[in-house]
């Protein structure tokens, strides 16, 4: 099996472990002593993603400075697996929900290392940034699609079973990551110099901003989207998992070809036009009058997400040299994790105060807004193919 496929499987595994929890999240949180309202589920997810924010760059900078990635991926996956098991047994240990939130934060600090650095290892491979990020995006989408379906079935068996399933998948990911050779640059920079160079690349904030909003909508769907379908449409955890798959399957299947396509046609149209369509269709889901209509629109949302996600990640690799990719991808994941965090908070609090429709309008409106506001910046930095070749050219006009 090629290194690209093994790394994609590691990324896939991390996503599977997370998404296992989403279809039956409210049941899991209640079993852990958190209650059954949407705000308890919000804090359960926020604890993990808050740690993602704090530690994503730490892992990236450490791997660039030490010129190693694979050992950190293994450590992150094993630490995440241990945290899942500990959370699952917390009620038997007499630990309250506050302690559970602390354990979720510890697990998040480990898991983000496995996720971020596995993507960074993909970035280190040859073959085209769009193709490599398409592989990462496909792994993310397939992991989310399978995780939503299987997670719903696991939740139907028992509210804590998805936690044990996540631990098993992360353990397998650690074993697989240990077989991938490092291809980190052999001319890594000192920590201080590396941080200065990343801070000195303001162009990175363009893909970072898009990554933030894209992940905000993902966090919104993971929490509020599931709650919406379960509450408003009256479906159970198993059917909620199948419903989420309507979004995640096209999101997964089309990321690799669409990521590769951006190597040929450039990044501007997939990022800007794709983001606008993504926001519009997301709002349409909240306006749909029936379950069938909303479910059908989820497929369209997934297709739009498949256009945007790998191309945005490819923009990161377009801007920085190989020696700074670990820290740059760490920064991207910080913004992405902040986005997921914001998606949980925006979805949870807006829904709690104003209802589901207002939450969908907010999430979709933010996706449209970033595309409109940042279109000029994307056009300035977007890589476009040179005439007759697939080689990218940085726009500076």
PEVENWO-V799491 format. One record per residue. N is the residue number from 1. SS is DSSP state (H for helix, E for strand, C for the rest). PHI is phi as a letter, one per 30 degrees, with the letter a starting at -180 (999 if undefined). PSI is psi in whole degrees, 0 to 359 (* if undefined). Layout:
BEGIN
n:N ss:SS phi:PHI psi:PSI
n:N ss:SS phi:PHI psi:PSI
END
This chain:
BEGIN
n:1 ss:C phi:999 psi:134
n:2 ss:C phi:d psi:160
n:3 ss:H phi:d psi:322
n:4 ss:H phi:e psi:315
n:5 ss:H phi:d psi:320
n:6 ss:H phi:d psi:318
n:7 ss:H phi:d psi:320
n:8 ss:H phi:d psi:323
n:9 ss:H phi:d psi:325
n:10 ss:H phi:d psi:313
n:11 ss:H phi:e psi:316
n:12 ss:H phi:e psi:316
n:13 ss:H phi:d psi:318
n:14 ss:H phi:d psi:318
n:15 ss:H phi:d psi:320
n:16 ss:H phi:e psi:314
n:17 ss:H phi:d psi:324
n:18 ss:H phi:d psi:314
n:19 ss:H phi:d psi:338
n:20 ss:C phi:e psi:325
n:21 ss:C phi:d psi:338
n:22 ss:C phi:d psi:314
n:23 ss:C phi:d psi:322
n:24 ss:C phi:c psi:28
n:25 ss:H phi:e psi:314
n:26 ss:H phi:d psi:324
n:27 ss:H phi:d psi:319
n:28 ss:H phi:d psi:314
n:29 ss:H phi:d psi:319
n:30 ss:H phi:d psi:319
n:31 ss:H phi:d psi:336
n:32 ss:C phi:c psi:4
n:33 ss:C phi:j psi:16
n:34 ss:C phi:c psi:355
n:35 ss:C phi:i psi:180
n:36 ss:C phi:c psi:16
n:37 ss:C phi:c psi:164
n:38 ss:H phi:d psi:333
n:39 ss:H phi:d psi:326
n:40 ss:H phi:d psi:317
n:41 ss:H phi:d psi:324
n:42 ss:H phi:e psi:310
n:43 ss:H phi:d psi:328
n:44 ss:H phi:d psi:319
n:45 ss:H phi:d psi:323
n:46 ss:H phi:d psi:324
n:47 ss:H phi:e psi:315
n:48 ss:H phi:d psi:314
n:49 ss:H phi:d psi:337
n:50 ss:H phi:d psi:320
n:51 ss:H phi:d psi:325
n:52 ss:H phi:e psi:314
n:53 ss:H phi:e psi:316
n:54 ss:H phi:d psi:331
n:55 ss:H phi:c psi:354
n:56 ss:H phi:e psi:311
n:57 ss:H phi:d psi:327
n:58 ss:H phi:e psi:313
n:59 ss:H phi:d psi:316
n:60 ss:H phi:d psi:314
n:61 ss:H phi:d psi:318
n:62 ss:H phi:d psi:318
n:63 ss:H phi:d psi:323
n:64 ss:H phi:d psi:318
n:65 ss:H phi:d psi:322
n:66 ss:H phi:c psi:356
n:67 ss:C phi:i psi:31
n:68 ss:C phi:b psi:145
n:69 ss:C phi:b psi:313
n:70 ss:H phi:e psi:315
n:71 ss:H phi:d psi:326
n:72 ss:H phi:d psi:324
n:73 ss:H phi:d psi:315
n:74 ss:H phi:d psi:313
n:75 ss:H phi:d psi:316
n:76 ss:H phi:d psi:317
n:77 ss:H phi:d psi:318
n:78 ss:H phi:d psi:319
n:79 ss:H phi:d psi:320
n:80 ss:H phi:d psi:318
n:81 ss:H phi:d psi:316
n:82 ss:H phi:d psi:322
n:83 ss:H phi:d psi:323
n:84 ss:H phi:d psi:316
n:85 ss:H phi:d psi:318
n:86 ss:H phi:d psi:320
n:87 ss:H phi:d psi:318
n:88 ss:H phi:d psi:325
n:89 ss:H phi:c psi:1
n:90 ss:C phi:e psi:316
n:91 ss:C phi:d psi:323
n:92 ss:C phi:d psi:336
n:93 ss:C phi:d psi:0
n:94 ss:C phi:i psi:20
n:95 ss:C phi:d psi:135
n:96 ss:C phi:d psi:180
n:97 ss:H phi:d psi:329
n:98 ss:H phi:d psi:318
n:99 ss:H phi:d psi:323
n:100 ss:H phi:d psi:318
n:101 ss:H phi:d psi:322
n:102 ss:H phi:d psi:319
n:103 ss:H phi:d psi:324
n:104 ss:H phi:d psi:322
n:105 ss:H phi:d psi:317
n:106 ss:H phi:d psi:316
n:107 ss:H phi:d psi:320
n:108 ss:H phi:d psi:323
n:109 ss:H phi:d psi:327
n:110 ss:H phi:d psi:313
n:111 ss:H phi:d psi:323
n:112 ss:H phi:d psi:332
n:113 ss:H phi:d psi:314
n:114 ss:H phi:d psi:317
n:115 ss:H phi:d psi:307
n:116 ss:H phi:d psi:316
n:117 ss:H phi:d psi:334
n:118 ss:H phi:d psi:320
n:119 ss:H phi:d psi:321
n:120 ss:H phi:d psi:321
n:121 ss:H phi:d psi:325
n:122 ss:H phi:d psi:321
n:123 ss:H phi:d psi:329
n:124 ss:H phi:d psi:344
n:125 ss:C phi:d psi:156
n:126 ss:C phi:d psi:175
n:127 ss:C phi:j psi:1
n:128 ss:C phi:j psi:126
n:129 ss:H phi:d psi:319
n:130 ss:H phi:d psi:319
n:131 ss:H phi:d psi:315
n:132 ss:H phi:d psi:319
n:133 ss:H phi:d psi:334
n:134 ss:H phi:d psi:321
n:135 ss:H phi:d psi:318
n:136 ss:H phi:d psi:316
n:137 ss:H phi:d psi:321
n:138 ss:H phi:d psi:317
n:139 ss:H phi:d psi:319
n:140 ss:H phi:d psi:313
n:141 ss:H phi:d psi:316
n:142 ss:H phi:d psi:320
n:143 ss:H phi:d psi:317
n:144 ss:H phi:d psi:320
n:145 ss:H phi:d psi:309
n:146 ss:H phi:d psi:320
n:147 ss:H phi:d psi:322
n:148 ss:H phi:d psi:319
n:149 ss:H phi:d psi:307
n:150 ss:H phi:d psi:322
n:151 ss:H phi:e psi:320
n:152 ss:H phi:d psi:320
n:153 ss:H phi:d psi:321
n:154 ss:H phi:d psi:320
n:155 ss:H phi:d psi:330
n:156 ss:H phi:d psi:333
n:157 ss:H phi:d psi:317
n:158 ss:C phi:a psi:148
n:159 ss:C phi:d psi:337
n:160 ss:C phi:c psi:353
n:161 ss:H phi:d psi:321
n:162 ss:H phi:e psi:331
n:163 ss:H phi:d psi:316
n:164 ss:H phi:d psi:322
n:165 ss:H phi:d psi:318
n:166 ss:H phi:d psi:320
n:167 ss:H phi:d psi:319
n:168 ss:H phi:d psi:318
n:169 ss:H phi:d psi:320
n:170 ss:H phi:d psi:324
n:171 ss:H phi:d psi:317
n:172 ss:H phi:d psi:323
n:173 ss:H phi:d psi:321
n:174 ss:H phi:d psi:317
n:175 ss:H phi:d psi:320
n:176 ss:H phi:d psi:319
n:177 ss:H phi:d psi:329
n:178 ss:C phi:d psi:343
n:179 ss:C phi:c psi:356
n:180 ss:C phi:c psi:125
n:181 ss:C phi:d psi:145
n:182 ss:C phi:d psi:138
n:183 ss:C phi:b psi:30
n:184 ss:C phi:d psi:145
n:185 ss:C phi:e psi:142
n:186 ss:C phi:c psi:13
n:187 ss:C phi:b psi:50
n:188 ss:C phi:d psi:156
n:189 ss:C phi:c psi:153
n:190 ss:C phi:e psi:152
n:191 ss:H phi:e psi:310
n:192 ss:H phi:d psi:317
n:193 ss:H phi:d psi:319
n:194 ss:H phi:d psi:314
n:195 ss:H phi:d psi:320
n:196 ss:H phi:d psi:319
n:197 ss:H phi:d psi:320
n:198 ss:H phi:d psi:317
n:199 ss:H phi:d psi:332
n:200 ss:C phi:d psi:10
n:201 ss:C phi:c psi:78
n:202 ss:C phi:d psi:339
n:203 ss:C phi:d psi:335
n:204 ss:H phi:d psi:334
n:205 ss:H phi:d psi:344
n:206 ss:H phi:d psi:302
n:207 ss:H phi:d psi:330
n:208 ss:H phi:d psi:317
n:209 ss:H phi:d psi:317
n:210 ss:H phi:d psi:320
n:211 ss:H phi:d psi:322
n:212 ss:H phi:e psi:310
n:213 ss:H phi:d psi:322
n:214 ss:H phi:d psi:316
n:215 ss:H phi:d psi:330
n:216 ss:H phi:e psi:315
n:217 ss:H phi:d psi:326
n:218 ss:H phi:d psi:316
n:219 ss:H phi:d psi:322
n:220 ss:H phi:d psi:314
n:221 ss:H phi:d psi:322
n:222 ss:H phi:d psi:322
n:223 ss:H phi:c psi:295
n:224 ss:H phi:d psi:322
n:225 ss:H phi:d psi:314
n:226 ss:H phi:d psi:314
n:227 ss:H phi:d psi:321
n:228 ss:H phi:d psi:311
n:229 ss:H phi:d psi:325
n:230 ss:H phi:d psi:319
n:231 ss:H phi:d psi:306
n:232 ss:H phi:d psi:327
n:233 ss:C phi:c psi:352
n:234 ss:C phi:i psi:39
n:235 ss:C phi:c psi:160
n:236 ss:C phi:c psi:182
n:237 ss:H phi:d psi:320
n:238 ss:H phi:d psi:315
n:239 ss:H phi:d psi:329
n:240 ss:H phi:d psi:321
n:241 ss:H phi:d psi:317
n:242 ss:H phi:d psi:325
n:243 ss:H phi:d psi:316
n:244 ss:H phi:d psi:327
n:245 ss:H phi:d psi:335
n:246 ss:H phi:d psi:330
n:247 ss:H phi:d psi:312
n:248 ss:H phi:d psi:331
n:249 ss:H phi:d psi:306
n:250 ss:H phi:d psi:327
n:251 ss:H phi:e psi:322
n:252 ss:H phi:d psi:311
n:253 ss:H phi:d psi:324
n:254 ss:C phi:c psi:359
n:255 ss:H phi:d psi:319
n:256 ss:H phi:d psi:309
n:257 ss:H phi:d psi:325
n:258 ss:H phi:d psi:328
n:259 ss:H phi:d psi:318
n:260 ss:H phi:d psi:324
n:261 ss:H phi:d psi:324
n:262 ss:H phi:d psi:339
n:263 ss:H phi:d psi:336
n:264 ss:H phi:c psi:317
n:265 ss:H phi:c psi:353
n:266 ss:C phi:j psi:171
n:267 ss:C phi:c psi:338
n:268 ss:H phi:d psi:306
n:269 ss:H phi:d psi:315
n:270 ss:H phi:e psi:321
n:271 ss:H phi:d psi:308
n:272 ss:H phi:d psi:305
n:273 ss:H phi:d psi:320
n:274 ss:H phi:d psi:321
n:275 ss:H phi:d psi:320
n:276 ss:H phi:d psi:313
n:277 ss:H phi:d psi:323
n:278 ss:H phi:d psi:312
n:279 ss:H phi:d psi:319
n:280 ss:H phi:d psi:314
n:281 ss:H phi:d psi:329
n:282 ss:H phi:d psi:316
n:283 ss:H phi:d psi:321
n:284 ss:H phi:d psi:328
n:285 ss:H phi:d psi:316
n:286 ss:H phi:d psi:338
n:287 ss:H phi:c psi:349
n:288 ss:C phi:d psi:135
n:289 ss:C phi:d psi:339
n:290 ss:C phi:b psi:165
n:291 ss:H phi:d psi:318
n:292 ss:H phi:d psi:317
n:293 ss:H phi:d psi:316
n:294 ss:H phi:d psi:319
n:295 ss:H phi:d psi:320
n:296 ss:H phi:d psi:321
n:297 ss:H phi:d psi:332
n:298 ss:H phi:d psi:325
n:299 ss:H phi:d psi:317
n:300 ss:H phi:d psi:319
n:301 ss:H phi:e psi:318
n:302 ss:H phi:d psi:320
n:303 ss:H phi:d psi:318
n:304 ss:H phi:d psi:319
n:305 ss:H phi:d psi:327
n:306 ss:H phi:d psi:335
n:307 ss:H phi:d psi:317
n:308 ss:H phi:d psi:315
n:309 ss:H phi:e psi:303
n:310 ss:H phi:d psi:329
n:311 ss:H phi:d psi:322
n:312 ss:H phi:d psi:316
n:313 ss:H phi:d psi:324
n:314 ss:H phi:d psi:328
n:315 ss:H phi:e psi:325
n:316 ss:H phi:d psi:312
n:317 ss:H phi:d psi:335
n:318 ss:H phi:d psi:329
n:319 ss:H phi:d psi:327
n:320 ss:C phi:c psi:155
n:321 ss:C phi:d psi:166
n:322 ss:H phi:e psi:325
n:323 ss:H phi:d psi:348
n:324 ss:H phi:c psi:9
n:325 ss:H phi:d psi:322
n:326 ss:H phi:d psi:311
n:327 ss:H phi:d psi:322
n:328 ss:H phi:d psi:316
n:329 ss:H phi:d psi:326
n:330 ss:H phi:d psi:317
n:331 ss:H phi:d psi:319
n:332 ss:H phi:e psi:318
n:333 ss:H phi:d psi:334
n:334 ss:H phi:d psi:311
n:335 ss:H phi:d psi:322
n:336 ss:H phi:d psi:318
n:337 ss:H phi:d psi:322
n:338 ss:H phi:d psi:323
n:339 ss:H phi:d psi:313
n:340 ss:H phi:e psi:316
n:341 ss:H phi:e psi:313
n:342 ss:H phi:d psi:323
n:343 ss:H phi:d psi:319
n:344 ss:H phi:d psi:313
n:345 ss:H phi:d psi:313
n:346 ss:H phi:d psi:311
n:347 ss:H phi:d psi:314
n:348 ss:H phi:d psi:310
n:349 ss:H phi:d psi:320
n:350 ss:H phi:d psi:319
n:351 ss:H phi:d psi:316
n:352 ss:H phi:d psi:325
n:353 ss:H phi:c psi:321
n:354 ss:H phi:b psi:348
n:355 ss:C phi:j psi:171
n:356 ss:H phi:d psi:319
n:357 ss:H phi:d psi:316
n:358 ss:H phi:d psi:324
n:359 ss:H phi:d psi:317
n:360 ss:H phi:d psi:320
n:361 ss:H phi:d psi:322
n:362 ss:H phi:d psi:311
n:363 ss:H phi:d psi:312
n:364 ss:H phi:d psi:322
n:365 ss:H phi:d psi:323
n:366 ss:H phi:d psi:323
n:367 ss:H phi:d psi:318
n:368 ss:H phi:d psi:318
n:369 ss:H phi:d psi:317
n:370 ss:H phi:d psi:325
n:371 ss:H phi:d psi:318
n:372 ss:H phi:d psi:314
n:373 ss:H phi:d psi:321
n:374 ss:H phi:c psi:7
n:375 ss:H phi:e psi:318
n:376 ss:H phi:d psi:320
n:377 ss:H phi:d psi:320
n:378 ss:H phi:d psi:317
n:379 ss:H phi:d psi:325
n:380 ss:H phi:d psi:321
n:381 ss:H phi:c psi:349
n:382 ss:C phi:d psi:139
n:383 ss:E phi:d psi:134
n:384 ss:E phi:b psi:145
n:385 ss:E phi:d psi:139
n:386 ss:C phi:d psi:155
n:387 ss:C phi:e psi:122
n:388 ss:C phi:i psi:1
n:389 ss:C phi:b psi:172
n:390 ss:C phi:c psi:12
n:391 ss:C phi:d psi:134
n:392 ss:E phi:d psi:154
n:393 ss:E phi:b psi:125
n:394 ss:E phi:d psi:127
n:395 ss:C phi:d psi:132
n:396 ss:C phi:b psi:1
n:397 ss:C phi:d psi:*
END
